[in-house]
């Protein structure tokens, strides 16, 4: 079956990679960028870079306006209530670290933080380290065999001691949506704060943080076809007000003396120093581009490619898929074959997939594995990419077995 991508030509890097015989299937790690983003960066740098929120001059006003336009676009993209809920960070990881430091004063010894067994290190280690600093317990919600957080266990483990729940929307290893409404309801019933790691989820469909009802939602621009070095922290106003300032410097200050200072509220109070200006402007251009796409058509295309991928993998002998992937990606291992050897042979044939623990070491260990191969899709992939992957996989397995 031929599944061409109508959006492939919008991403010049895909054609460039094809000229180098490279097939890019590592989109859960980072994505290629649309021409609209390249044009926005070229325009910004070619017409005069300036710092934001501080200069009186015209270039400064232009940069500030373009920067704040992106805040408006992110607000709309997430269906947040207003721009004051959108803090720019350097990525999902820095947003989660901001939360773990900014909320530190909210915890007392013996309090519990609840995460799940599938968390990326970015949504595990900041909480683990916070728990160590403050003498808290880190409670880990188990998964069922499909890779979905077990709601019965969650109902037992989320208790009056739970002060915060932090979970992923879509696993970067298993490709499984998590039952967020039910989990968030359990946490809210205990008056716990809720954090959603949307690093993978944001890429697939539109997400409404108001409807979701979480306190905080984080994502990285670079996984959503935007520039790297930029992330977003959405926070409900009441939740943002509970954050302590954690990085100090220019632009986040209200009044400063040698011995003391007062600080701005969110969002600027949490954007100390010069932010990634070009990156934020580029994210705005990317969101404008994505807004022109038919989201249902994108979902249908990605869904059809995913089915092709899963069916092909299931037809091959000795492959074990991790969990029951629903979309976007699949991780697998091959009996008797080391994932690094397989990845090496795929790389030699121009197939860019990821091998290893995918920054979720505890999850891989729970499967009794040190690593797995992950194939991850984006809207510009097509069925030929998948055919090339399978040709390379078959050749590699013939050599390795
Ligand atoms: C589920 C999930 N959370 C968090 C992150 C961290 O994102 P970043 O490295 O862009 O900060 C990733 C990156 O792979 C991820 O997949």
Boltz pocket constraint, residues with backbone or C-beta under 6 A from the ligand:
constraints:
  - pocket:
      binder: B
      contacts: [[A, 28], [A, 29], [A, 90], [A, 91], [A, 92], [A, 93], [A, 94], [A, 120], [A, 122], [A, 123], [A, 168], [A, 170], [A, 171], [A, 172], [A, 197], [A, 199], [A, 200], [A, 220], [A, 358], [A, 359]]
      max_distance: 6.0
